[in-house]
Amino acid sequence: QVQVVESGGGLVQAGGSLRLSCAASGNIFSINAMGWYRQAPGKQREWVAQITSGGSTNYKDSMKGRFTISRDNAKNTVYLQMNDLKPEDTAVYYCAAHSSCSGYACIYWGQGTQVTVSS
């Protein structure tokens, strides 16, 4: 089992920045990658960015250049630095741990953190 807890959301004006944190605990050695997702009101959850256990990063095209995913292995924490935020970035942001569960892929989700960008 892996537990993930997000923090760092809040209200920010357009053009501002926020840094989200995601702390993982439990069977962290089973984690293959950590990802950030978001869900805006009335929309489906969408993938934002990912960082693998080897440190490789990937981003949704629309986030490239504005969002940066990073990690602190000593703290078992992954970050999402979000710059030049836009009102359309308003959503609940979720962290997920992509793990191996008895040979199968499994995903552990956090509870989400609200990000609101005002115009």
TIGULO-496440 format. One record per atom (N, C-alpha, C): atom name; x, y, z; residue in three letters. Coordinates in nm, 3 decimals, padded with zeros to 5 digits, always signed. Example, Ala and Ser with C-alpha at 12.3 -4.5 7.8 and 13.67 -1.06 7.14 Angstrom:
BEGIN
<site N, xx +01.319, yy -00.569, zz +00.780, code ALA>
<site CA, xx +01.230, yy -00.450, zz +00.780, code ALA>
<site C, xx +01.320, yy -00.330, zz +00.780, code ALA>
<site N, xx +01.285, yy -00.225, zz +00.708, code SER>
<site CA, xx +01.367, yy -00.106, zz +00.714, code SER>
<site C, xx +01.290, yy +00.003, zz +00.787, code SER>
END
This chain:
BEGIN
<site N, xx +00.084, yy -00.119, zz +00.000, code GLN>
<site CA, xx +00.000, yy +00.000, zz +00.000, code GLN>
<site C, xx +00.088, yy +00.124, zz +00.000, code GLN>
<site N, xx +00.041, yy +00.223, zz -00.073, code VAL>
<site CA, xx +00.108, yy +00.352, zz -00.078, code VAL>
<site C, xx +00.005, yy +00.460, zz -00.046, code VAL>
<site N, xx +00.046, yy +00.555, zz +00.032, code GLN>
<site CA, xx -00.040, yy +00.669, zz +00.062, code GLN>
<site C, xx +00.025, yy +00.794, zz +00.001, code GLN>
<site N, xx -00.058, yy +00.879, zz -00.057, code VAL>
<site CA, xx -00.010, yy +01.005, zz -00.112, code VAL>
<site C, xx -00.098, yy +01.117, zz -00.060, code VAL>
<site N, xx -00.034, yy +01.226, zz -00.024, code VAL>
<site CA, xx -00.105, yy +01.342, zz +00.030, code VAL>
<site C, xx -00.057, yy +01.467, zz -00.041, code VAL>
<site N, xx -00.152, yy +01.538, zz -00.103, code GLU>
<site CA, xx -00.117, yy +01.662, zz -00.173, code GLU>
<site C, xx -00.134, yy +01.782, zz -00.080, code GLU>
<site N, xx -00.062, yy +01.886, zz -00.113, code SER>
<site CA, xx -00.077, yy +02.014, zz -00.043, code SER>
<site C, xx -00.029, yy +02.125, zz -00.135, code SER>
<site N, xx -00.061, yy +02.247, zz -00.098, code GLY>
<site CA, xx -00.008, yy +02.362, zz -00.170, code GLY>
<site C, xx -00.106, yy +02.433, zz -00.261, code GLY>
<site N, xx -00.228, yy +02.384, zz -00.271, code GLY>
<site CA, xx -00.325, yy +02.453, zz -00.354, code GLY>
<site C, xx -00.369, yy +02.583, zz -00.291, code GLY>
<site N, xx -00.445, yy +02.660, zz -00.367, code GLY>
<site CA, xx -00.495, yy +02.786, zz -00.315, code GLY>
<site C, xx -00.549, yy +02.873, zz -00.425, code GLY>
<site N, xx -00.570, yy +02.999, zz -00.390, code LEU>
<site CA, xx -00.622, yy +03.099, zz -00.483, code LEU>
<site C, xx -00.508, yy +03.189, zz -00.528, code LEU>
<site N, xx -00.496, yy +03.207, zz -00.657, code VAL>
<site CA, xx -00.390, yy +03.290, zz -00.712, code VAL>
<site C, xx -00.444, yy +03.368, zz -00.831, code VAL>
<site N, xx -00.387, yy +03.484, zz -00.855, code GLN>
<site CA, xx -00.428, yy +03.564, zz -00.970, code GLN>
<site C, xx -00.363, yy +03.510, zz -01.097, code GLN>
<site N, xx -00.427, yy +03.537, zz -01.208, code ALA>
<site CA, xx -00.370, yy +03.497, zz -01.336, code ALA>
<site C, xx -00.229, yy +03.555, zz -01.350, code ALA>
<site N, xx -00.140, yy +03.473, zz -01.402, code GLY>
<site CA, xx +00.000, yy +03.511, zz -01.414, code GLY>
<site C, xx +00.085, yy +03.474, zz -01.294, code GLY>
<site N, xx +00.020, yy +03.433, zz -01.187, code GLY>
<site CA, xx +00.092, yy +03.396, zz -01.066, code GLY>
<site C, xx +00.143, yy +03.254, zz -01.069, code GLY>
<site N, xx +00.201, yy +03.213, zz -00.957, code SER>
<site CA, xx +00.263, yy +03.080, zz -00.946, code SER>
<site C, xx +00.217, yy +03.010, zz -00.819, code SER>
<site N, xx +00.220, yy +02.879, zz -00.825, code LEU>
<site CA, xx +00.195, yy +02.794, zz -00.709, code LEU>
<site C, xx +00.286, yy +02.673, zz -00.719, code LEU>
<site N, xx +00.321, yy +02.618, zz -00.605, code ARG>
<site CA, xx +00.394, yy +02.491, zz -00.603, code ARG>
<site C, xx +00.314, yy +02.391, zz -00.522, code ARG>
<site N, xx +00.277, yy +02.284, zz -00.587, code LEU>
<site CA, xx +00.207, yy +02.176, zz -00.520, code LEU>
<site C, xx +00.307, yy +02.071, zz -00.474, code LEU>
<site N, xx +00.275, yy +02.010, zz -00.361, code SER>
<site CA, xx +00.359, yy +01.903, zz -00.306, code SER>
<site C, xx +00.278, yy +01.776, zz -00.295, code SER>
<site N, xx +00.347, yy +01.664, zz -00.308, code CYS>
<site CA, xx +00.283, yy +01.533, zz -00.294, code CYS>
<site C, xx +00.378, yy +01.444, zz -00.215, code CYS>
<site N, xx +00.339, yy +01.412, zz -00.094, code ALA>
<site CA, xx +00.422, yy +01.328, zz -00.008, code ALA>
<site C, xx +00.373, yy +01.184, zz -00.013, code ALA>
<site N, xx +00.464, yy +01.094, zz -00.041, code ALA>
<site CA, xx +00.431, yy +00.952, zz -00.050, code ALA>
<site C, xx +00.483, yy +00.879, zz +00.073, code ALA>
<site N, xx +00.408, yy +00.780, zz +00.116, code SER>
<site CA, xx +00.450, yy +00.698, zz +00.229, code SER>
<site C, xx +00.402, yy +00.555, zz +00.208, code SER>
<site N, xx +00.448, yy +00.466, zz +00.294, code GLY>
<site CA, xx +00.411, yy +00.326, zz +00.280, code GLY>
<site C, xx +00.514, yy +00.252, zz +00.199, code GLY>
<site N, xx +00.469, yy +00.167, zz +00.108, code ASN>
<site CA, xx +00.558, yy +00.085, zz +00.027, code ASN>
<site C, xx +00.612, yy +00.164, zz -00.092, code ASN>
<site N, xx +00.693, yy +00.266, zz -00.061, code ILE>
<site CA, xx +00.740, yy +00.357, zz -00.166, code ILE>
<site C, xx +00.834, yy +00.289, zz -00.265, code ILE>
<site N, xx +00.894, yy +00.178, zz -00.227, code PHE>
<site CA, xx +00.986, yy +00.109, zz -00.318, code PHE>
<site C, xx +00.912, yy +00.041, zz -00.432, code PHE>
<site N, xx +00.781, yy +00.030, zz -00.421, code SER>
<site CA, xx +00.701, yy -00.028, zz -00.529, code SER>
<site C, xx +00.661, yy +00.075, zz -00.633, code SER>
<site N, xx +00.690, yy +00.203, zz -00.607, code ILE>
<site CA, xx +00.646, yy +00.310, zz -00.696, code ILE>
<site C, xx +00.735, yy +00.316, zz -00.820, code ILE>
<site N, xx +00.672, yy +00.312, zz -00.936, code ASN>
<site CA, xx +00.745, yy +00.323, zz -01.062, code ASN>
<site C, xx +00.746, yy +00.466, zz -01.116, code ASN>
<site N, xx +00.642, yy +00.538, zz -01.086, code ALA>
<site CA, xx +00.631, yy +00.676, zz -01.134, code ALA>
<site C, xx +00.529, yy +00.750, zz -01.048, code ALA>
<site N, xx +00.545, yy +00.882, zz -01.044, code MET>
<site CA, xx +00.448, yy +00.968, zz -00.976, code MET>
<site C, xx +00.392, yy +01.064, zz -01.080, code MET>
<site N, xx +00.262, yy +01.085, zz -01.073, code GLY>
<site CA, xx +00.200, yy +01.172, zz -01.171, code GLY>
<site C, xx +00.110, yy +01.275, zz -01.107, code GLY>
<site N, xx +00.093, yy +01.384, zz -01.180, code TRP>
<site CA, xx -00.004, yy +01.485, zz -01.142, code TRP>
<site C, xx -00.116, yy +01.485, zz -01.244, code TRP>
<site N, xx -00.237, yy +01.496, zz -01.196, code TYR>
<site CA, xx -00.357, yy +01.501, zz -01.279, code TYR>
<site C, xx -00.441, yy +01.618, zz -01.229, code TYR>
<site N, xx -00.539, yy +01.657, zz -01.310, code ARG>
<site CA, xx -00.629, yy +01.761, zz -01.264, code ARG>
<site C, xx -00.768, yy +01.737, zz -01.320, code ARG>
<site N, xx -00.867, yy +01.789, zz -01.249, code GLN>
<site CA, xx -01.005, yy +01.776, zz -01.293, code GLN>
<site C, xx -01.077, yy +01.907, zz -01.269, code GLN>
<site N, xx -01.116, yy +01.969, zz -01.378, code ALA>
<site CA, xx -01.192, yy +02.093, zz -01.371, code ALA>
<site C, xx -01.340, yy +02.061, zz -01.359, code ALA>
<site N, xx -01.419, yy +02.154, zz -01.306, code PRO>
<site CA, xx -01.563, yy +02.129, zz -01.291, code PRO>
<site C, xx -01.627, yy +02.091, zz -01.424, code PRO>
<site N, xx -01.701, yy +01.982, zz -01.422, code GLY>
<site CA, xx -01.773, yy +01.939, zz -01.541, code GLY>
<site C, xx -01.687, yy +01.872, zz -01.646, code GLY>
<site N, xx -01.560, yy +01.850, zz -01.615, code LYS>
<site CA, xx -01.470, yy +01.788, zz -01.712, code LYS>
<site C, xx -01.409, yy +01.660, zz -01.656, code LYS>
<site N, xx -01.355, yy +01.580, zz -01.746, code GLN>
<site CA, xx -01.290, yy +01.458, zz -01.703, code GLN>
<site C, xx -01.152, yy +01.488, zz -01.646, code GLN>
<site N, xx -01.105, yy +01.398, zz -01.562, code ARG>
<site CA, xx -00.972, yy +01.412, zz -01.508, code ARG>
<site C, xx -00.871, yy +01.397, zz -01.622, code ARG>
<site N, xx -00.770, yy +01.483, zz -01.622, code GLU>
<site CA, xx -00.669, yy +01.476, zz -01.726, code GLU>
<site C, xx -00.530, yy +01.469, zz -01.666, code GLU>
<site N, xx -00.443, yy +01.404, zz -01.739, code TRP>
<site CA, xx -00.304, yy +01.390, zz -01.697, code TRP>
<site C, xx -00.231, yy +01.521, zz -01.722, code TRP>
<site N, xx -00.142, yy +01.557, zz -01.630, code VAL>
<site CA, xx -00.069, yy +01.682, zz -01.640, code VAL>
<site C, xx +00.081, yy +01.656, zz -01.662, code VAL>
<site N, xx +00.140, yy +01.574, zz -01.575, code ALA>
<site CA, xx +00.284, yy +01.551, zz -01.582, code ALA>
<site C, xx +00.318, yy +01.424, zz -01.506, code ALA>
<site N, xx +00.436, yy +01.372, zz -01.534, code GLN>
<site CA, xx +00.481, yy +01.249, zz -01.470, code GLN>
<site C, xx +00.631, yy +01.253, zz -01.451, code GLN>
<site N, xx +00.678, yy +01.190, zz -01.343, code ILE>
<site CA, xx +00.820, yy +01.171, zz -01.321, code ILE>
<site C, xx +00.840, yy +01.025, zz -01.280, code ILE>
<site N, xx +00.933, yy +00.958, zz -01.347, code THR>
<site CA, xx +00.954, yy +00.817, zz -01.320, code THR>
<site C, xx +01.054, yy +00.799, zz -01.205, code THR>
<site N, xx +01.067, yy +00.675, zz -01.163, code SER>
<site CA, xx +01.163, yy +00.646, zz -01.056, code SER>
<site C, xx +01.306, yy +00.673, zz -01.103, code SER>
<site N, xx +01.326, yy +00.671, zz -01.234, code GLY>
<site CA, xx +01.458, yy +00.702, zz -01.288, code GLY>
<site C, xx +01.481, yy +00.850, zz -01.310, code GLY>
<site N, xx +01.378, yy +00.931, zz -01.286, code GLY>
<site CA, xx +01.392, yy +01.075, zz -01.297, code GLY>
<site C, xx +01.346, yy +01.134, zz -01.430, code GLY>
<site N, xx +01.299, yy +01.050, zz -01.521, code SER>
<site CA, xx +01.250, yy +01.103, zz -01.648, code SER>
<site C, xx +01.117, yy +01.174, zz -01.628, code SER>
<site N, xx +01.100, yy +01.283, zz -01.700, code THR>
<site CA, xx +00.978, yy +01.361, zz -01.686, code THR>
<site C, xx +00.905, yy +01.371, zz -01.820, code THR>
<site N, xx +00.774, yy +01.382, zz -01.809, code ASN>
<site CA, xx +00.690, yy +01.402, zz -01.927, code ASN>
<site C, xx +00.578, yy +01.496, zz -01.891, code ASN>
<site N, xx +00.533, yy +01.575, zz -01.989, code TYR>
<site CA, xx +00.430, yy +01.675, zz -01.966, code TYR>
<site C, xx +00.326, yy +01.670, zz -02.077, code TYR>
<site N, xx +00.204, yy +01.705, zz -02.039, code LYS>
<site CA, xx +00.103, yy +01.731, zz -02.141, code LYS>
<site C, xx +00.150, yy +01.853, zz -02.219, code LYS>
<site N, xx +00.129, yy +01.850, zz -02.349, code ASP>
<site CA, xx +00.185, yy +01.955, zz -02.433, code ASP>
<site C, xx +00.145, yy +02.095, zz -02.387, code ASP>
<site N, xx +00.022, yy +02.112, zz -02.346, code SER>
<site CA, xx -00.026, yy +02.245, zz -02.309, code SER>
<site C, xx +00.039, yy +02.298, zz -02.180, code SER>
<site N, xx +00.106, yy +02.210, zz -02.106, code MET>
<site CA, xx +00.171, yy +02.250, zz -01.981, code MET>
<site C, xx +00.320, yy +02.274, zz -01.998, code MET>
<site N, xx +00.375, yy +02.230, zz -02.109, code LYS>
<site CA, xx +00.519, yy +02.244, zz -02.129, code LYS>
<site C, xx +00.558, yy +02.391, zz -02.125, code LYS>
<site N, xx +00.666, yy +02.417, zz -02.051, code GLY>
<site CA, xx +00.715, yy +02.553, zz -02.039, code GLY>
<site C, xx +00.655, yy +02.630, zz -01.924, code GLY>
<site N, xx +00.541, yy +02.587, zz -01.873, code ARG>
<site CA, xx +00.478, yy +02.656, zz -01.758, code ARG>
<site C, xx +00.485, yy +02.572, zz -01.631, code ARG>
<site N, xx +00.474, yy +02.442, zz -01.646, code PHE>
<site CA, xx +00.473, yy +02.352, zz -01.530, code PHE>
<site C, xx +00.603, yy +02.272, zz -01.526, code PHE>
<site N, xx +00.652, yy +02.248, zz -01.406, code THR>
<site CA, xx +00.772, yy +02.167, zz -01.387, code THR>
<site C, xx +00.749, yy +02.067, zz -01.275, code THR>
<site N, xx +00.771, yy +01.940, zz -01.305, code ILE>
<site CA, xx +00.759, yy +01.836, zz -01.204, code ILE>
<site C, xx +00.900, yy +01.801, zz -01.156, code ILE>
<site N, xx +00.913, yy +01.781, zz -01.026, code SER>
<site CA, xx +01.043, yy +01.747, zz -00.969, code SER>
<site C, xx +01.019, yy +01.663, zz -00.845, code SER>
<site N, xx +01.129, yy +01.614, zz -00.788, code ARG>
<site CA, xx +01.112, yy +01.532, zz -00.669, code ARG>
<site C, xx +01.229, yy +01.549, zz -00.575, code ARG>
<site N, xx +01.203, yy +01.521, zz -00.449, code ASP>
<site CA, xx +01.305, yy +01.518, zz -00.345, code ASP>
<site C, xx +01.300, yy +01.378, zz -00.286, code ASP>
<site N, xx +01.395, yy +01.295, zz -00.326, code ASN>
<site CA, xx +01.392, yy +01.156, zz -00.282, code ASN>
<site C, xx +01.407, yy +01.142, zz -00.130, code ASN>
<site N, xx +01.483, yy +01.232, zz -00.071, code ALA>
<site CA, xx +01.504, yy +01.225, zz +00.074, code ALA>
<site C, xx +01.374, yy +01.247, zz +00.150, code ALA>
<site N, xx +01.284, yy +01.324, zz +00.089, code LYS>
<site CA, xx +01.157, yy +01.354, zz +00.154, code LYS>
<site C, xx +01.041, yy +01.272, zz +00.096, code LYS>
<site N, xx +01.072, yy +01.186, zz -00.001, code ASN>
<site CA, xx +00.966, yy +01.108, zz -00.068, code ASN>
<site C, xx +00.854, yy +01.200, zz -00.117, code ASN>
<site N, xx +00.894, yy +01.310, zz -00.173, code THR>
<site CA, xx +00.798, yy +01.413, zz -00.213, code THR>
<site C, xx +00.820, yy +01.453, zz -00.358, code THR>
<site N, xx +00.710, yy +01.471, zz -00.427, code VAL>
<site CA, xx +00.712, yy +01.519, zz -00.565, code VAL>
<site C, xx +00.645, yy +01.655, zz -00.568, code VAL>
<site N, xx +00.697, yy +01.742, zz -00.652, code TYR>
<site CA, xx +00.645, yy +01.879, zz -00.660, code TYR>
<site C, xx +00.594, yy +01.908, zz -00.801, code TYR>
<site N, xx +00.501, yy +02.001, zz -00.806, code LEU>
<site CA, xx +00.458, yy +02.054, zz -00.936, code LEU>
<site C, xx +00.464, yy +02.206, zz -00.924, code LEU>
<site N, xx +00.564, yy +02.263, zz -00.987, code GLN>
<site CA, xx +00.577, yy +02.409, zz -00.992, code GLN>
<site C, xx +00.496, yy +02.459, zz -01.110, code GLN>
<site N, xx +00.402, yy +02.547, zz -01.082, code MET>
<site CA, xx +00.313, yy +02.599, zz -01.186, code MET>
<site C, xx +00.333, yy +02.749, zz -01.197, code MET>
<site N, xx +00.375, yy +02.794, zz -01.313, code ASN>
<site CA, xx +00.400, yy +02.935, zz -01.338, code ASN>
<site C, xx +00.304, yy +02.987, zz -01.444, code ASN>
<site N, xx +00.291, yy +03.119, zz -01.447, code ASP>
<site CA, xx +00.205, yy +03.184, zz -01.547, code ASP>
<site C, xx +00.068, yy +03.117, zz -01.550, code ASP>
<site N, xx +00.008, yy +03.105, zz -01.435, code LEU>
<site CA, xx -00.119, yy +03.036, zz -01.426, code LEU>
<site C, xx -00.230, yy +03.113, zz -01.496, code LEU>
<site N, xx -00.322, yy +03.038, zz -01.552, code LYS>
<site CA, xx -00.434, yy +03.094, zz -01.627, code LYS>
<site C, xx -00.565, yy +03.049, zz -01.562, code LYS>
<site N, xx -00.672, yy +03.124, zz -01.583, code PRO>
<site CA, xx -00.800, yy +03.082, zz -01.524, code PRO>
<site C, xx -00.839, yy +02.940, zz -01.564, code PRO>
<site N, xx -00.801, yy +02.898, zz -01.682, code GLU>
<site CA, xx -00.835, yy +02.762, zz -01.727, code GLU>
<site C, xx -00.755, yy +02.654, zz -01.656, code GLU>
<site N, xx -00.657, yy +02.694, zz -01.575, code ASP>
<site CA, xx -00.584, yy +02.597, zz -01.493, code ASP>
<site C, xx -00.660, yy +02.565, zz -01.364, code ASP>
<site N, xx -00.769, yy +02.636, zz -01.340, code THR>
<site CA, xx -00.849, yy +02.610, zz -01.221, code THR>
<site C, xx -00.902, yy +02.468, zz -01.222, code THR>
<site N, xx -00.873, yy +02.395, zz -01.116, code ALA>
<site CA, xx -00.912, yy +02.254, zz -01.109, code ALA>
<site C, xx -00.871, yy +02.198, zz -00.973, code ALA>
<site N, xx -00.918, yy +02.079, zz -00.946, code VAL>
<site CA, xx -00.863, yy +02.001, zz -00.835, code VAL>
<site C, xx -00.746, yy +01.921, zz -00.891, code VAL>
<site N, xx -00.632, yy +01.936, zz -00.828, code TYR>
<site CA, xx -00.511, yy +01.868, zz -00.872, code TYR>
<site C, xx -00.487, yy +01.746, zz -00.784, code TYR>
<site N, xx -00.467, yy +01.634, zz -00.851, code TYR>
<site CA, xx -00.446, yy +01.507, zz -00.782, code TYR>
<site C, xx -00.306, yy +01.455, zz -00.809, code TYR>
<site N, xx -00.250, yy +01.395, zz -00.707, code CYS>
<site CA, xx -00.124, yy +01.324, zz -00.721, code CYS>
<site C, xx -00.155, yy +01.175, zz -00.723, code CYS>
<site N, xx -00.079, yy +01.100, zz -00.802, code ALA>
<site CA, xx -00.098, yy +00.957, zz -00.809, code ALA>
<site C, xx +00.035, yy +00.885, zz -00.809, code ALA>
<site N, xx +00.039, yy +00.776, zz -00.736, code ALA>
<site CA, xx +00.157, yy +00.690, zz -00.735, code ALA>
<site C, xx +00.126, yy +00.568, zz -00.821, code ALA>
<site N, xx +00.205, yy +00.551, zz -00.926, code HIS>
<site CA, xx +00.190, yy +00.435, zz -01.014, code HIS>
<site C, xx +00.283, yy +00.327, zz -00.961, code HIS>
<site N, xx +00.224, yy +00.217, zz -00.919, code SER>
<site CA, xx +00.300, yy +00.118, zz -00.844, code SER>
<site C, xx +00.280, yy -00.021, zz -00.900, code SER>
<site N, xx +00.354, yy -00.114, zz -00.845, code SER>
<site CA, xx +00.337, yy -00.256, zz -00.880, code SER>
<site C, xx +00.272, yy -00.325, zz -00.761, code SER>
<site N, xx +00.164, yy -00.396, zz -00.788, code CYS>
<site CA, xx +00.089, yy -00.464, zz -00.684, code CYS>
<site C, xx +00.079, yy -00.612, zz -00.722, code CYS>
<site N, xx +00.166, yy -00.692, zz -00.661, code SER>
<site CA, xx +00.166, yy -00.836, zz -00.688, code SER>
<site C, xx +00.172, yy -00.863, zz -00.838, code SER>
<site N, xx +00.257, yy -00.790, zz -00.907, code GLY>
<site CA, xx +00.277, yy -00.812, zz -01.049, code GLY>
<site C, xx +00.182, yy -00.735, zz -01.138, code GLY>
<site N, xx +00.087, yy -00.666, zz -01.080, code TYR>
<site CA, xx -00.007, yy -00.587, zz -01.159, code TYR>
<site C, xx +00.019, yy -00.439, zz -01.133, code TYR>
<site N, xx -00.020, yy -00.359, zz -01.231, code ALA>
<site CA, xx -00.008, yy -00.215, zz -01.214, code ALA>
<site C, xx -00.125, yy -00.165, zz -01.130, code ALA>
<site N, xx -00.094, yy -00.077, zz -01.039, code CYS>
<site CA, xx -00.200, yy -00.017, zz -00.959, code CYS>
<site C, xx -00.167, yy +00.130, zz -00.937, code CYS>
<site N, xx -00.268, yy +00.205, zz -00.905, code ILE>
<site CA, xx -00.253, yy +00.349, zz -00.887, code ILE>
<site C, xx -00.312, yy +00.388, zz -00.753, code ILE>
<site N, xx -00.236, yy +00.463, zz -00.678, code TYR>
<site CA, xx -00.283, yy +00.517, zz -00.551, code TYR>
<site C, xx -00.302, yy +00.667, zz -00.567, code TYR>
<site N, xx -00.422, yy +00.713, zz -00.533, code TRP>
<site CA, xx -00.458, yy +00.854, zz -00.551, code TRP>
<site C, xx -00.459, yy +00.929, zz -00.419, code TRP>
<site N, xx -00.423, yy +01.055, zz -00.427, code GLY>
<site CA, xx -00.441, yy +01.143, zz -00.313, code GLY>
<site C, xx -00.581, yy +01.199, zz -00.314, code GLY>
<site N, xx -00.609, yy +01.284, zz -00.216, code GLN>
<site CA, xx -00.744, yy +01.339, zz -00.200, code GLN>
<site C, xx -00.766, yy +01.462, zz -00.287, code GLN>
<site N, xx -00.659, yy +01.517, zz -00.340, code GLY>
<site CA, xx -00.669, yy +01.633, zz -00.427, code GLY>
<site C, xx -00.651, yy +01.763, zz -00.352, code GLY>
<site N, xx -00.607, yy +01.863, zz -00.425, code THR>
<site CA, xx -00.592, yy +01.998, zz -00.369, code THR>
<site C, xx -00.645, yy +02.098, zz -00.471, code THR>
<site N, xx -00.725, yy +02.191, zz -00.423, code GLN>
<site CA, xx -00.792, yy +02.286, zz -00.513, code GLN>
<site C, xx -00.698, yy +02.398, zz -00.554, code GLN>
<site N, xx -00.693, yy +02.425, zz -00.682, code VAL>
<site CA, xx -00.621, yy +02.540, zz -00.736, code VAL>
<site C, xx -00.723, yy +02.628, zz -00.808, code VAL>
<site N, xx -00.731, yy +02.752, zz -00.767, code THR>
<site CA, xx -00.823, yy +02.846, zz -00.829, code THR>
<site C, xx -00.744, yy +02.965, zz -00.880, code THR>
<site N, xx -00.758, yy +02.994, zz -01.007, code VAL>
<site CA, xx -00.688, yy +03.106, zz -01.069, code VAL>
<site C, xx -00.790, yy +03.210, zz -01.110, code VAL>
<site N, xx -00.779, yy +03.328, zz -01.052, code SER>
<site CA, xx -00.874, yy +03.434, zz -01.081, code SER>
<site C, xx -00.820, yy +03.523, zz -01.194, code SER>
<site N, xx -00.913, yy +03.575, zz -01.272, code SER>
<site CA, xx -00.873, yy +03.660, zz -01.387, code SER>
<site C, xx -00.861, yy +03.806, zz -01.347, code SER>
END
